[in-house]
Amino acid sequence: MLVYAPLAYGEVAQLSTISGPHTGLQNSLAISVDSGGNVYTCSISRELTSAGKGHSTVEDIDPAAHFAPITIYSAAAVARGGDVVPTATIGGPHSSLTYMAVDASGKSML
């Protein structure tokens, strides 16, 4: 995940990068940021996309697929970057995640 300044436009360098085996990131599809700067990512498992081939556009995603876990990163971790462990993960075989949004207070709507 590349992190840019608010309202960044044009050819600008990222402020930080979050990547690595401890991040829990996989095929990220959606990212939301709450008013405190905490970042929520929603991914979809490669196996759950059309024909199990992964995806390159939203249209390639099987509409019946459930999403992989939502991972949450603190504002401090996002600013620091690196192989960041999520502060929380929402998911599992019984979660039936299909959509994600975060309101200004940080309330997750799944």
LINBEL-V907811 format. One record per residue. SS is DSSP state (H for helix, E for strand, L for the rest). PSI is psi in radians with two decimals (NA if undefined). D_FIRST is the distance of its C-alpha to the first C-alpha in Angstrom with 1 decimal. Layout:
SS:PSI:D_FIRST  SS:PSI:D_FIRST
This chain:
L:2.22:0.0  E:2.38:3.8  E:2.21:6.5  L:2.79:9.8  L:2.62:13.3  L:2.44:15.0  L:0.31:17.0  L:2.47:15.4  L:2.48:17.2  L:-2.73:17.9  L:1.58:17.0  L:2.64:15.2  L:2.60:13.2  L:2.70:9.9  L:-0.64:10.9  E:2.96:8.5  E:2.32:5.6  E:2.07:5.0  L:2.75:6.3  L:2.98:9.9  L:-0.33:12.6  L:-0.09:12.9  L:-0.48:9.7  L:0.04:11.2  L:2.39:8.2  L:2.03:10.2  L:0.96:10.4  E:2.34:8.5  E:-0.57:11.1  E:2.55:11.0  E:2.34:9.5  E:2.63:12.2  E:2.25:12.9  L:3.10:16.4  L:-0.33:18.9  L:-0.01:18.2  L:0.06:14.6  L:2.48:13.5  E:2.34:10.4  E:2.23:11.2  E:2.49:9.4  E:2.23:11.9  E:2.93:11.8  L:2.35:14.8  L:2.46:16.5  H:-0.68:17.3  H:-0.34:20.9  H:0.09:21.1  L:2.96:20.5  H:2.19:23.5  H:0.28:25.6  H:0.38:22.9  L:0.14:21.5  L:-3.03:17.9  L:2.76:17.1  L:-0.30:16.1  L:2.86:17.1  H:-0.59:17.8  H:-0.40:21.4  H:-0.18:20.9  L:2.30:20.1  L:2.10:23.2  L:-0.33:24.1  L:-0.09:25.7  L:2.51:22.6  L:2.62:21.3  L:2.66:17.7  L:3.05:16.2  L:2.63:15.7  E:2.24:13.9  E:2.46:12.0  E:2.31:12.5  E:2.38:11.2  L:2.73:13.8  H:-0.68:13.6  H:-0.72:14.8  H:-0.68:12.1  H:-0.74:9.4  H:-0.64:11.7  H:-0.72:12.4  L:-3.04:9.0  E:-2.75:9.7  L:1.31:10.5  L:2.28:10.7  L:2.33:13.0  L:2.59:12.7  L:-0.40:15.7  E:2.72:16.7  E:2.32:16.4  E:2.13:18.4  L:-2.97:19.6  L:2.95:22.2  L:-0.36:24.8  L:0.10:26.7  L:-0.47:24.0  L:0.72:24.3  L:2.28:21.0  L:-0.13:21.0  L:2.65:19.4  L:2.43:17.4  E:2.67:17.9  E:2.23:18.0  L:3.08:20.9  L:-0.46:21.4  L:-0.08:22.9  L:0.12:19.9  L:2.19:21.8  E:2.40:19.9  E:2.01:21.7  L:NA:21.3
